[in-house]
């Protein structure tokens, strides 16, 4: 008899994103992006995309690709970035910064719950919190 691993109904990804040339943002924050797309890569595209820089904390202790709690993912990222807060705020104003969260759900029963304290801390970076929803199969 095989035991099936229970897949959570809701998982989340978190990332700090800026719309702008990745090399400039990396230099200012002294951080390598987890995801990026540059103007040079755009030259090969039929339909151009805006360059962007994204950071999820990949490679840091405690990193998870998918989080069972959106709050835990955001707390993880905020802890890593806290020392760079003033520069993140400045870059966010210049490069359309936002907290990007992917919400992957296999059912429509619930979703993320965030504490007032966490929302206040995320909001103190003066950037929107964007949550994109995706329906995924349990298979």
WOWOVEN-V513036 format. One record per pair of residues at least 6 apart in sequence whose ideal C-beta (glycine too) atoms are under 7 Angstrom apart, sorted by the first residue. I is the first residue (numbers start at 0). J is the second residue. D is the distance in whole Angstrom. If there is no record, write none. Layout:
BEGIN
[[I/J/D] [I/J/D]]
END
This chain:
BEGIN
[[6/105/7] [6/137/6] [7/67/5] [8/104/6] [8/105/5] [8/106/5] [8/108/7] [9/102/7] [9/104/5] [9/109/6] [9/110/6] [10/65/4] [10/66/7] [10/67/6] [10/103/5] [11/65/7] [11/66/5] [11/69/4] [11/72/5] [11/100/6] [11/101/6] [11/102/6] [11/111/7] [12/55/7] [12/65/6] [12/100/7] [12/101/4] [13/55/6] [13/66/7] [13/72/4] [13/73/6] [13/76/5] [13/100/5] [14/33/7] [14/34/7] [14/53/5] [14/54/6] [14/55/4] [14/99/5] [15/53/7] [15/54/5] [15/76/6] [15/80/7] [15/98/6] [16/51/6] [16/52/7] [16/53/5] [16/96/7] [16/97/6] [16/99/5] [17/24/5] [17/51/7] [17/52/5] [17/90/6] [17/91/7] [17/94/4] [17/95/7] [17/96/5] [18/49/5] [18/51/5] [18/94/6] [18/95/4] [19/50/6] [19/52/7] [19/94/4] [20/37/6] [20/38/6] [20/50/5] [21/32/6] [21/35/4] [21/37/5] [21/50/6] [21/52/4] [24/52/4] [24/90/6] [24/94/6] [25/31/6] [25/32/6] [25/52/7] [27/86/6] [27/90/6] [28/83/6] [28/86/6] [30/54/6] [32/52/5] [32/53/6] [32/54/6] [33/53/6] [33/54/5] [33/55/4] [33/57/4] [34/53/4] [35/51/7] [35/52/5] [35/53/6] [36/48/6] [36/50/6] [36/51/5] [37/50/5] [38/50/5] [41/47/5] [41/48/6] [41/50/7] [56/62/5] [56/75/6] [56/76/5] [56/79/5] [59/79/6] [61/75/6] [66/72/4] [69/100/6] [69/111/4] [69/113/7] [70/113/5] [70/114/7] [70/117/6] [73/117/6] [73/121/6] [74/117/7] [77/120/6] [80/87/6] [84/124/7] [87/124/6] [88/124/6] [88/125/5] [90/96/6] [91/124/7] [91/125/6] [91/126/4] [96/126/4] [97/126/5] [97/127/5] [97/129/5] [98/121/6] [98/126/6] [98/128/5] [98/129/7] [99/129/5] [100/128/7] [100/129/7] [100/130/5] [101/131/5] [101/133/6] [102/110/6] [102/111/7] [102/130/5] [102/131/7] [102/132/5] [102/133/7] [103/133/5] [103/135/5] [104/132/7] [104/134/6] [104/135/7] [105/135/5] [105/136/7] [105/137/5] [111/130/7] [121/128/5]]
END
